[in-house]
Amino acid sequence: MSQNIILTTGTYDLIKDHVRRKKVTPQEEELLLSELKHASQVLRKNLPEDIVSINRKITYKDHINNEEKTILLVGPEKVKVSKNKISVLSDEGIAMVGYKVGDLVEWPAKKGNLKLEILKVEAGA
């Protein structure tokens, strides 16, 4: 996980505010602040199509549970877990946002470590 992530300015600000409000563990805070410091910020129209971001459909493999899942990553106000609309500020969302197809992300989430492989990113519905 040494490559720099790519975020839209809006997503960058959302995550920075989430960290500022202490909604993450100290270990996550350290990782997020480091990632944000080195992140590339781009306008939504310049965001590469294979980057995990809000309003994109993500298919990933959870290597710990050996499950494959497809979710729609949304802002915190649009969450509908029953429809697989998952917040960018959820454990999975915050771990994968800014990474691209093919990346394997290991993340120290509140509910236990995550090991997620991004298989596919598509424009959201």
C-alpha positions in Angstrom: 0.0 0.0 0.0 2.8 2.4 -0.8 1.4 4.0 -4.0 -0.4 7.3 -3.7 -4.1 7.3 -3.8 -6.2 9.5 -6.1 -9.2 11.3 -4.6 -11.7 13.9 -5.7 -11.4 17.1 -3.7 -14.8 16.5 -2.2 -13.9 13.0 -1.0 -10.6 14.3 0.3 -12.4 16.9 2.4 -15.0 14.4 3.6 -12.3 12.0 4.9 -10.2 14.8 6.4 -13.3 16.0 8.3 -14.1 12.4 9.4 -10.5 12.1 10.9 -10.8 15.5 12.5 -13.9 14.4 14.3 -12.1 11.4 15.7 -14.4 8.9 14.0 -11.5 6.5 13.4 -9.1 4.5 15.6 -5.7 6.0 16.3 -4.1 3.5 14.0 -6.5 4.4 11.1 -6.0 8.1 11.8 -2.2 7.7 11.4 -2.7 5.8 8.1 -5.3 8.1 6.7 -3.3 11.3 7.5 -0.3 9.7 5.8 -2.4 8.7 2.7 -4.1 12.1 2.5 -0.7 13.9 2.7 0.5 12.0 -0.4 -2.8 11.7 -2.2 -3.4 13.3 -5.6 -6.5 15.5 -5.7 -8.4 15.7 -9.0 -11.7 17.0 -10.3 -14.4 14.3 -10.7 -14.2 14.6 -14.5 -10.4 13.9 -14.4 -10.7 10.9 -12.0 -9.5 7.7 -13.8 -12.3 5.2 -14.4 -10.5 2.4 -12.4 -10.3 4.4 -9.2 -12.6 3.6 -6.2 -14.7 6.7 -5.5 -18.1 7.8 -4.5 -20.9 6.9 -6.9 -18.9 4.0 -8.4 -19.8 0.3 -8.3 -17.0 -1.7 -6.7 -16.5 -5.5 -6.9 -13.9 -6.7 -4.4 -12.7 -9.9 -2.8 -12.5 -10.0 0.9 -9.4 -12.3 1.4 -10.1 -12.9 5.1 -13.7 -14.2 4.6 -12.9 -15.4 1.0 -16.0 -13.6 -0.2 -16.6 -11.6 -3.3 -18.9 -8.5 -3.0 -20.3 -5.8 -5.2 -21.3 -2.5 -3.6 -22.1 1.0 -4.6 -19.9 3.5 -2.7 -22.0 6.5 -1.7 -21.8 9.6 0.5 -22.7 9.0 4.2 -26.2 10.5 3.6 -27.2 8.1 0.9 -26.4 4.8 2.6 -28.9 1.9 2.0 -27.2 -1.3 3.2 -30.2 -3.4 2.0 -29.4 -2.2 -1.5 -25.6 -2.6 -1.1 -25.1 1.2 -1.0 -22.2 1.5 1.4 -20.8 4.7 2.8 -17.3 5.9 1.7 -16.7 6.4 5.5 -17.5 2.7 6.3 -14.6 0.4 7.2 -14.5 -1.0 3.6 -15.1 2.3 2.0 -12.4 4.2 3.8 -10.0 1.3 3.2 -10.5 1.2 -0.6 -11.3 4.8 -1.6 -8.6 6.2 -3.9 -7.2 2.8 -4.8 -7.5 1.2 -8.3 -8.5 -2.1 -9.9 -5.9 -4.8 -9.0 -4.8 -3.2 -5.7 -4.8 -5.3 -2.6 -5.6 -3.1 0.4 -4.8 -4.2 4.0 -6.5 -2.0 6.6 -6.7 -2.0 10.4 -10.5 -1.5 10.7 -12.5 -1.2 14.0 -14.1 -4.6 13.5 -10.8 -6.3 12.7 -8.2 -6.2 9.9 -9.4 -6.1 6.3 -7.6 -7.5 3.3 -9.5 -6.4 0.2 -8.6 -6.9 -3.5 -10.3 -4.5 -5.9 -11.5 -6.6 -8.9 -13.7 -4.1 -10.8 -14.8 -0.5 -10.7 -17.7 0.8 -12.8 -19.7 4.0 -13.0 -22.5 4.0 -10.5 -26.2 3.9 -11.4 
